[in-house]
Amino acid sequence: MLTVPGKDKILGVCIVGYHAGELITEYISAMKHGIGLNKILGTIHIYPTLSETNKHVAGNWKRANAPEKLLDYVQRFHGWMRGA
C-alpha cells in the first residue's frame, strides 16, 4: 500500500493472491471517493470474511504511522494529571 507521507490518503494498492480482485475493490472505491485509511479502519467489516483483511491492513498502517511525539506528550500529560 502506498500512502501520502504523514497522511492516510491511499495512492495505490497491490494485492496478489486468492480473491485479490474482490479485496481490492474497497481500496479502489476509497481512492476514487477520497476516503482514507482511517475511514476504512472505522468501517464495520463482517467477521469472519476475507474483506476483514482490509481493516487489518489499515490497522497496521495506523500503528506504523502513529505520531510518536504526540503519544509521548499525551502519556506524560496523563501521568501529570494522575499525580505520577
ROBADO-908440 format. One record per atom (N, C-alpha, C): residue number from 1; residue in three letters; x, y, z. Coordinates in nm, 2 decimals. Layout:
N
LOTI, num, residuo, u, v, w
LOTI, NUM, ALA, X, Y, Z
...
REM end
This chain:
84
LOTI, num, residuo, u, v, w
LOTI, 1, MET, 0.08, -0.12, 0.00
LOTI, 1, MET, 0.00, 0.00, 0.00
LOTI, 1, MET, 0.09, 0.12, 0.00
LOTI, 2, LEU, 0.05, 0.22, -0.08
LOTI, 2, LEU, 0.13, 0.34, -0.09
LOTI, 2, LEU, 0.03, 0.46, -0.05
LOTI, 3, THR, 0.08, 0.54, 0.05
LOTI, 3, THR, 0.00, 0.65, 0.10
LOTI, 3, THR, 0.09, 0.78, 0.09
LOTI, 4, VAL, 0.02, 0.89, 0.10
LOTI, 4, VAL, 0.09, 1.02, 0.11
LOTI, 4, VAL, 0.16, 1.02, 0.25
LOTI, 5, PRO, 0.29, 1.05, 0.25
LOTI, 5, PRO, 0.36, 1.05, 0.38
LOTI, 5, PRO, 0.29, 1.14, 0.48
LOTI, 6, GLY, 0.27, 1.08, 0.60
LOTI, 6, GLY, 0.21, 1.15, 0.71
LOTI, 6, GLY, 0.06, 1.16, 0.70
LOTI, 7, LYS, 0.00, 1.11, 0.59
LOTI, 7, LYS, -0.15, 1.12, 0.57
LOTI, 7, LYS, -0.21, 0.98, 0.55
LOTI, 8, ASP, -0.34, 0.97, 0.55
LOTI, 8, ASP, -0.40, 0.84, 0.53
LOTI, 8, ASP, -0.46, 0.82, 0.39
LOTI, 9, LYS, -0.43, 0.92, 0.30
LOTI, 9, LYS, -0.48, 0.91, 0.17
LOTI, 9, LYS, -0.41, 0.80, 0.09
LOTI, 10, ILE, -0.48, 0.71, 0.03
LOTI, 10, ILE, -0.43, 0.60, -0.05
LOTI, 10, ILE, -0.39, 0.64, -0.19
LOTI, 11, LEU, -0.27, 0.62, -0.22
LOTI, 11, LEU, -0.22, 0.64, -0.36
LOTI, 11, LEU, -0.22, 0.52, -0.45
LOTI, 12, GLY, -0.20, 0.41, -0.39
LOTI, 12, GLY, -0.20, 0.28, -0.47
LOTI, 12, GLY, -0.20, 0.16, -0.38
LOTI, 13, VAL, -0.25, 0.05, -0.43
LOTI, 13, VAL, -0.25, -0.08, -0.36
LOTI, 13, VAL, -0.22, -0.19, -0.45
LOTI, 14, CYS, -0.14, -0.29, -0.40
LOTI, 14, CYS, -0.11, -0.41, -0.48
LOTI, 14, CYS, -0.15, -0.53, -0.40
LOTI, 15, ILE, -0.24, -0.61, -0.45
LOTI, 15, ILE, -0.28, -0.73, -0.37
LOTI, 15, ILE, -0.26, -0.85, -0.47
LOTI, 16, VAL, -0.19, -0.95, -0.42
LOTI, 16, VAL, -0.16, -1.07, -0.50
LOTI, 16, VAL, -0.21, -1.19, -0.43
LOTI, 17, GLY, -0.28, -1.27, -0.49
LOTI, 17, GLY, -0.33, -1.39, -0.42
LOTI, 17, GLY, -0.47, -1.42, -0.45
LOTI, 18, TYR, -0.52, -1.52, -0.37
LOTI, 18, TYR, -0.65, -1.57, -0.38
LOTI, 18, TYR, -0.75, -1.46, -0.35
LOTI, 19, HIS, -0.85, -1.44, -0.44
LOTI, 19, HIS, -0.96, -1.34, -0.42
LOTI, 19, HIS, -0.90, -1.19, -0.42
LOTI, 20, ALA, -0.79, -1.17, -0.48
LOTI, 20, ALA, -0.73, -1.03, -0.48
LOTI, 20, ALA, -0.83, -0.93, -0.55
LOTI, 21, GLY, -0.89, -0.98, -0.65
LOTI, 21, GLY, -0.99, -0.89, -0.72
LOTI, 21, GLY, -1.10, -0.84, -0.64
LOTI, 22, GLU, -1.15, -0.93, -0.55
LOTI, 22, GLU, -1.26, -0.89, -0.46
LOTI, 22, GLU, -1.21, -0.80, -0.34
LOTI, 23, LEU, -1.08, -0.83, -0.30
LOTI, 23, LEU, -1.03, -0.75, -0.19
LOTI, 23, LEU, -1.00, -0.60, -0.23
LOTI, 24, ILE, -0.95, -0.59, -0.35
LOTI, 24, ILE, -0.90, -0.46, -0.39
LOTI, 24, ILE, -1.01, -0.36, -0.42
LOTI, 25, THR, -1.14, -0.40, -0.44
LOTI, 25, THR, -1.25, -0.31, -0.47
LOTI, 25, THR, -1.27, -0.21, -0.36
LOTI, 26, GLU, -1.25, -0.24, -0.23
LOTI, 26, GLU, -1.27, -0.15, -0.13
LOTI, 26, GLU, -1.17, -0.03, -0.14
LOTI, 27, TYR, -1.04, -0.07, -0.17
LOTI, 27, TYR, -0.94, 0.03, -0.19
LOTI, 27, TYR, -0.96, 0.12, -0.32
LOTI, 28, ILE, -1.01, 0.06, -0.42
LOTI, 28, ILE, -1.04, 0.13, -0.54
LOTI, 28, ILE, -1.15, 0.24, -0.51
LOTI, 29, SER, -1.26, 0.19, -0.44
LOTI, 29, SER, -1.36, 0.29, -0.41
LOTI, 29, SER, -1.31, 0.40, -0.32
LOTI, 30, ALA, -1.23, 0.36, -0.22
LOTI, 30, ALA, -1.17, 0.46, -0.13
LOTI, 30, ALA, -1.09, 0.56, -0.21
LOTI, 31, MET, -1.01, 0.52, -0.30
LOTI, 31, MET, -0.92, 0.61, -0.38
LOTI, 31, MET, -1.01, 0.70, -0.47
LOTI, 32, LYS, -1.11, 0.64, -0.53
LOTI, 32, LYS, -1.20, 0.72, -0.62
LOTI, 32, LYS, -1.28, 0.83, -0.54
LOTI, 33, HIS, -1.32, 0.80, -0.42
LOTI, 33, HIS, -1.40, 0.89, -0.34
LOTI, 33, HIS, -1.32, 0.97, -0.24
LOTI, 34, GLY, -1.19, 0.96, -0.23
LOTI, 34, GLY, -1.11, 1.03, -0.14
LOTI, 34, GLY, -1.12, 0.99, 0.01
LOTI, 35, ILE, -1.15, 0.86, 0.02
LOTI, 35, ILE, -1.17, 0.80, 0.16
LOTI, 35, ILE, -1.03, 0.75, 0.21
LOTI, 36, GLY, -0.99, 0.79, 0.33
LOTI, 36, GLY, -0.86, 0.75, 0.38
LOTI, 36, GLY, -0.86, 0.62, 0.46
LOTI, 37, LEU, -0.74, 0.58, 0.50
LOTI, 37, LEU, -0.73, 0.45, 0.57
LOTI, 37, LEU, -0.80, 0.46, 0.71
LOTI, 38, ASN, -0.81, 0.58, 0.77
LOTI, 38, ASN, -0.88, 0.59, 0.90
LOTI, 38, ASN, -1.02, 0.55, 0.88
LOTI, 39, LYS, -1.09, 0.59, 0.77
LOTI, 39, LYS, -1.23, 0.56, 0.75
LOTI, 39, LYS, -1.24, 0.41, 0.73
LOTI, 40, ILE, -1.15, 0.35, 0.65
LOTI, 40, ILE, -1.16, 0.20, 0.63
LOTI, 40, ILE, -1.14, 0.13, 0.77
LOTI, 41, LEU, -1.05, 0.18, 0.85
LOTI, 41, LEU, -1.03, 0.12, 0.98
LOTI, 41, LEU, -1.16, 0.13, 1.07
LOTI, 42, GLY, -1.23, 0.24, 1.05
LOTI, 42, GLY, -1.35, 0.27, 1.13
LOTI, 42, GLY, -1.48, 0.20, 1.07
LOTI, 43, THR, -1.47, 0.14, 0.95
LOTI, 43, THR, -1.58, 0.07, 0.89
LOTI, 43, THR, -1.60, -0.07, 0.95
LOTI, 44, ILE, -1.73, -0.10, 0.97
LOTI, 44, ILE, -1.76, -0.24, 1.02
LOTI, 44, ILE, -1.74, -0.33, 0.91
LOTI, 45, HIS, -1.66, -0.44, 0.93
LOTI, 45, HIS, -1.64, -0.54, 0.83
LOTI, 45, HIS, -1.70, -0.67, 0.89
LOTI, 46, ILE, -1.77, -0.75, 0.81
LOTI, 46, ILE, -1.83, -0.87, 0.85
LOTI, 46, ILE, -1.72, -0.97, 0.89
LOTI, 47, TYR, -1.74, -1.04, 1.01
LOTI, 47, TYR, -1.64, -1.13, 1.05
LOTI, 47, TYR, -1.70, -1.27, 1.06
LOTI, 48, PRO, -1.63, -1.37, 1.02
LOTI, 48, PRO, -1.50, -1.38, 0.95
LOTI, 48, PRO, -1.52, -1.38, 0.80
LOTI, 49, THR, -1.46, -1.28, 0.74
LOTI, 49, THR, -1.46, -1.28, 0.59
LOTI, 49, THR, -1.33, -1.24, 0.55
LOTI, 50, LEU, -1.30, -1.25, 0.42
LOTI, 50, LEU, -1.18, -1.21, 0.36
LOTI, 50, LEU, -1.16, -1.06, 0.36
LOTI, 51, SER, -1.27, -0.99, 0.35
LOTI, 51, SER, -1.27, -0.84, 0.34
LOTI, 51, SER, -1.22, -0.78, 0.47
LOTI, 52, GLU, -1.23, -0.86, 0.58
LOTI, 52, GLU, -1.18, -0.81, 0.71
LOTI, 52, GLU, -1.03, -0.78, 0.70
LOTI, 53, THR, -0.96, -0.85, 0.61
LOTI, 53, THR, -0.81, -0.82, 0.60
LOTI, 53, THR, -0.78, -0.68, 0.56
LOTI, 54, ASN, -0.88, -0.61, 0.49
LOTI, 54, ASN, -0.86, -0.47, 0.46
LOTI, 54, ASN, -0.85, -0.39, 0.58
LOTI, 55, LYS, -0.94, -0.42, 0.68
LOTI, 55, LYS, -0.94, -0.35, 0.81
LOTI, 55, LYS, -0.81, -0.38, 0.88
LOTI, 56, HIS, -0.76, -0.50, 0.88
LOTI, 56, HIS, -0.64, -0.54, 0.94
LOTI, 56, HIS, -0.52, -0.46, 0.88
LOTI, 57, VAL, -0.52, -0.44, 0.75
LOTI, 57, VAL, -0.41, -0.37, 0.69
LOTI, 57, VAL, -0.42, -0.22, 0.73
LOTI, 58, ALA, -0.53, -0.16, 0.74
LOTI, 58, ALA, -0.55, -0.03, 0.78
LOTI, 58, ALA, -0.50, -0.01, 0.92
LOTI, 59, GLY, -0.53, -0.11, 1.01
LOTI, 59, GLY, -0.48, -0.10, 1.15
LOTI, 59, GLY, -0.33, -0.11, 1.16
LOTI, 60, ASN, -0.27, -0.19, 1.08
LOTI, 60, ASN, -0.12, -0.20, 1.07
LOTI, 60, ASN, -0.06, -0.07, 1.03
LOTI, 61, TRP, -0.13, 0.00, 0.93
LOTI, 61, TRP, -0.08, 0.13, 0.88
LOTI, 61, TRP, -0.09, 0.23, 0.99
LOTI, 62, LYS, -0.20, 0.23, 1.06
LOTI, 62, LYS, -0.22, 0.32, 1.17
LOTI, 62, LYS, -0.12, 0.31, 1.28
LOTI, 63, ARG, -0.08, 0.18, 1.32
LOTI, 63, ARG, 0.02, 0.16, 1.42
LOTI, 63, ARG, 0.16, 0.20, 1.37
LOTI, 64, ALA, 0.19, 0.18, 1.24
LOTI, 64, ALA, 0.32, 0.21, 1.19
LOTI, 64, ALA, 0.33, 0.36, 1.17
LOTI, 65, ASN, 0.23, 0.44, 1.16
LOTI, 65, ASN, 0.23, 0.58, 1.14
LOTI, 65, ASN, 0.18, 0.66, 1.26
LOTI, 66, ALA, 0.19, 0.60, 1.37
LOTI, 66, ALA, 0.14, 0.67, 1.49
LOTI, 66, ALA, 0.24, 0.79, 1.52
LOTI, 67, PRO, 0.18, 0.91, 1.56
LOTI, 67, PRO, 0.27, 1.02, 1.59
LOTI, 67, PRO, 0.34, 1.00, 1.73
LOTI, 68, GLU, 0.46, 0.96, 1.73
LOTI, 68, GLU, 0.53, 0.92, 1.85
LOTI, 68, GLU, 0.55, 1.04, 1.94
LOTI, 69, LYS, 0.58, 1.16, 1.89
LOTI, 69, LYS, 0.59, 1.27, 1.98
LOTI, 69, LYS, 0.46, 1.31, 2.05
LOTI, 70, LEU, 0.35, 1.30, 1.98
LOTI, 70, LEU, 0.22, 1.33, 2.03
LOTI, 70, LEU, 0.19, 1.23, 2.14
LOTI, 71, LEU, 0.21, 1.10, 2.11
LOTI, 71, LEU, 0.18, 1.00, 2.20
LOTI, 71, LEU, 0.26, 1.01, 2.33
LOTI, 72, ASP, 0.39, 1.05, 2.32
LOTI, 72, ASP, 0.47, 1.07, 2.43
LOTI, 72, ASP, 0.42, 1.18, 2.52
LOTI, 73, TYR, 0.38, 1.29, 2.45
LOTI, 73, TYR, 0.33, 1.41, 2.52
LOTI, 73, TYR, 0.20, 1.37, 2.60
LOTI, 74, VAL, 0.11, 1.30, 2.53
LOTI, 74, VAL, -0.02, 1.26, 2.59
LOTI, 74, VAL, 0.01, 1.17, 2.71
LOTI, 75, GLN, 0.10, 1.08, 2.70
LOTI, 75, GLN, 0.14, 0.99, 2.81
LOTI, 75, GLN, 0.19, 1.07, 2.93
LOTI, 76, ARG, 0.28, 1.16, 2.91
LOTI, 76, ARG, 0.33, 1.25, 3.01
LOTI, 76, ARG, 0.22, 1.33, 3.08
LOTI, 77, PHE, 0.13, 1.39, 2.99
LOTI, 77, PHE, 0.02, 1.47, 3.04
LOTI, 77, PHE, -0.07, 1.39, 3.14
LOTI, 78, HIS, -0.10, 1.27, 3.09
LOTI, 78, HIS, -0.19, 1.19, 3.18
LOTI, 78, HIS, -0.12, 1.15, 3.31
LOTI, 79, GLY, 0.01, 1.12, 3.30
LOTI, 79, GLY, 0.09, 1.09, 3.42
LOTI, 79, GLY, 0.08, 1.21, 3.52
LOTI, 80, TRP, 0.10, 1.33, 3.46
LOTI, 80, TRP, 0.10, 1.45, 3.54
LOTI, 80, TRP, -0.04, 1.47, 3.60
LOTI, 81, MET, -0.15, 1.45, 3.53
LOTI, 81, MET, -0.28, 1.46, 3.58
LOTI, 81, MET, -0.31, 1.36, 3.69
LOTI, 82, ARG, -0.25, 1.24, 3.68
LOTI, 82, ARG, -0.27, 1.14, 3.79
LOTI, 82, ARG, -0.18, 1.17, 3.91
LOTI, 83, GLY, -0.09, 1.26, 3.90
LOTI, 83, GLY, 0.00, 1.29, 4.01
LOTI, 83, GLY, 0.12, 1.20, 4.01
LOTI, 84, ALA, 0.15, 1.13, 3.90
LOTI, 84, ALA, 0.26, 1.04, 3.89
LOTI, 84, ALA, 0.39, 1.12, 3.87
REM end
